[in-house]
Amino acid sequence: MRNNRIKKVLVGMAAAGLMITAMACGNSNLNNNNNVGNNSNNNAVNIEGEITTLTFWNGFTAADGEILKDIVDQFNKTNDKNIVIEMDVMPWANFNEMLPPAITSGTAPDFALMMSTDLAQYVENGALKAMDDFWDYEGVDKTDFVETSLKMGSLNDVQYSIPQQVQSFYLYWNKDLFEAAGLDPDIPPITWDELAAMAPKVEDRENNVAGFVLPNNNHNILYSWMRAYGGDLMNRDFTESVINSKENIAVLTTIQNLIVNELSGPKIISGPEMNNMMNAGQLGMAIQGPFLAAGLETNEINFGVTTIPQMNMTEKSAILEGVGFVIPSGTEESKVDAIYEFVSYWNSREIGKRWSVEAGFPPYLKSVAADSDVINNPVVSELIEQINFAEPIMPVFSKRRALDSDIITPMVEQMLQGSSVPELLKTADEQINSLLK
Amino acid sequence: MSDKIKAIVRFWNKPQHAAYLFILPAILVLSIFTVIPLIGTFIIGFFNINIFFTNTSFAGVANFMRLIQDSRAINALGNTLYFTLLQTPVQVGVGLVVSVLISKSTIFNKFCRAVFFIPVVCSLTAIGIIWSVLLDGNIGIISYYLLRLGVQSPTFFRDPALAMPTVAVMTVWANFGVTMTILLAAIQGVSLSLYEAAEMDGASKMRQFFHITIPQIFPALGYCLLTNFIGSMQVFDQVYVTTGGGPNFKTETIVQYIYSRGFTSPFELGYASAISAVFFAIIAFLSLLLNVYMSRKEAGLS
């Protein structure tokens, strides 16, 4: 009797133990998959005066991400303050899904990179620390930064983000296709009117060549074109929509005519597809960020890059976007100095020059822009000029993404399928006003 | 005291009561990971919460009322039903036909079974990306060959009318291996004497298929239809990767709409939860109908 009972108890305990282990194993698998930042946080060693470990998240998953990793490794080896940075990379879309819950649950990285267009919603929810005291850090020279690059990270006169890179949108053109169309391959369109005239000529249906396209998910081209002609989306304090204006009607009608009537390009195409067409030598002109240059060079396309088209040469305008360093609000105060050490390392002449020349981005530090290697680089020197007059649009507007995908994308898609432009602008006007409420 | 303990032990030792102890772990896991989040979702639907958990406020039935008037949500539901009606019958049909064709255990058939199952183990996201490059209207290889033949290539994933059918075809290609495998097992369970008797009576292969095979494997067929239906209603991966919901929201499905409300700016988790709760009720109701219909048919056939 007794032995039987002991046996039963032992079997019961073994079963319970197995069950709990099984559940725990299942749980930790879930945790490992969902919490990228968690592991590195647990490794943070902070023995007094010894190594300071910083966790760092960003979205640089492409070729430029490898240069970034290299620079971080170099910093880890050469810095004299015993700082070690552990970098975690994920696509930007995932980044914006994972960072908010990480901040809310206290598992956020010590610092991160953030796209300028995403900054406002984090600031509005109190998720980021102010970085104004960065200017007091040793060796930092605020005057070296181009004004507009600082504007991108500043909301309500508080600096929430220090620039890591800036980009604007440039006109790339395929010189071989220009020549085949009978146009001078070294003369790109300077104004939007010229672009609208050249695109139908470059287009060649039979060889599957398009002249110009408007992507449906990246609206910087549309916004640039609209603003060049004096139109805009909203008023200065984002309280009212001004999209239904005669300037915008004119611009949208021109684009509609170009794509729908003159068939200069496919009607529905996404940004990455536009890049692919350009890389395949099947697109005459594309307006895109600096990173397109690297792909074109790899694919041996005979291309040129220049300032984005304007309305006229006296009132130049362009859109400035960028990526900046941010510090989540939960980061310990003791780590902020170590973070500033890396931020000032990044924004030094040596690293700034390396990033510009190797990754192909225009410099925003005056000392880097004046460097002879940078000036002599043919692609980068073209990119610099535009930075001087490019401005961020909607920097404090936290609903930018909703505006882009819920209102402007359908408007663009319907416009390129031939719907009435005045009607579309009227609908967009109403939708923007209800978004702003 | 020990009398009480003895009484409890005796109670739980009875087979019909001990059974509950055995299924207790499974019930616990299901409750913690399915039932409680489900109830939680329903409750969150009554609040306005964003992903930072700031500005949380009680919203009453406002989210549900907003859902009824939301044309984009209704459009998403319609697209999801359209996708399901395209995909489920075709996939089960293709799975059925293929499983009949390879039901004999020759080496070639065994090879086919393995090969047809390969798309099933591949990630739907990877399949979506590869298909969208192949079918790209400008630089895809399919469009290149069509151009060589002198035909203007359709733009598949970017064409308003063709986008959803293309996604459905791609999903059928990716998943028919599952249906095929399940039905294969069912077909091989049908006793050969039935076929022999039919042969002797002079029935053709087609008649044998419709009057012996299908009724015999009906339970497995019903299972495939039902699980496929439920899975199709929740489609997200492949649509998001290939069309992103476009063009002009013509391929936006309910799960993608929920994702766009809750996990992208402006992160309205309350509204997304309300949509999820209502969608759960809709799928449950439709599945129940389908299940009842299948059971009646099954009863009728046996």
Chai-1 contact restraints between the chains, C-beta under 6 A:
chainA,res_idxA,chainB,res_idxB,connection_type,confidence,min_distance_angstrom,max_distance_angstrom,comment,restraint_id
A,M19,B,P25,contact,1.0,0.0,6.0,A-B,restraint_1
A,E97,B,F263,contact,1.0,0.0,6.0,A-B,restraint_2
A,P100,B,I51,contact,1.0,0.0,6.0,A-B,restraint_3
A,P100,B,F52,contact,1.0,0.0,6.0,A-B,restraint_4
A,T104,B,F52,contact,1.0,0.0,6.0,A-B,restraint_5
A,T104,B,F53,contact,1.0,0.0,6.0,A-B,restraint_6
A,Q121,B,S265,contact,1.0,0.0,6.0,A-B,restraint_7
A,N125,B,F52,contact,1.0,0.0,6.0,A-B,restraint_8
A,N125,B,T54,contact,1.0,0.0,6.0,A-B,restraint_9
A,A127,B,F52,contact,1.0,0.0,6.0,A-B,restraint_10
A,N208,B,L147,contact,1.0,0.0,6.0,A-B,restraint_11
A,I268,B,R158,contact,1.0,0.0,6.0,A-B,restraint_12
A,I268,B,P247,contact,1.0,0.0,6.0,A-B,restraint_13
A,N276,B,I139,contact,1.0,0.0,6.0,A-B,restraint_14
A,M277,B,N138,contact,1.0,0.0,6.0,A-B,restraint_15
A,A280,B,I139,contact,1.0,0.0,6.0,A-B,restraint_16
A,K399,B,P266,contact,1.0,0.0,6.0,A-B,restraint_17
A,R401,B,S265,contact,1.0,0.0,6.0,A-B,restraint_18
A,A402,B,S265,contact,1.0,0.0,6.0,A-B,restraint_19
A,A402,B,P266,contact,1.0,0.0,6.0,A-B,restraint_20
A,P410,B,N248,contact,1.0,0.0,6.0,A-B,restraint_21
A,E413,B,P247,contact,1.0,0.0,6.0,A-B,restraint_22
A,E413,B,N248,contact,1.0,0.0,6.0,A-B,restraint_23
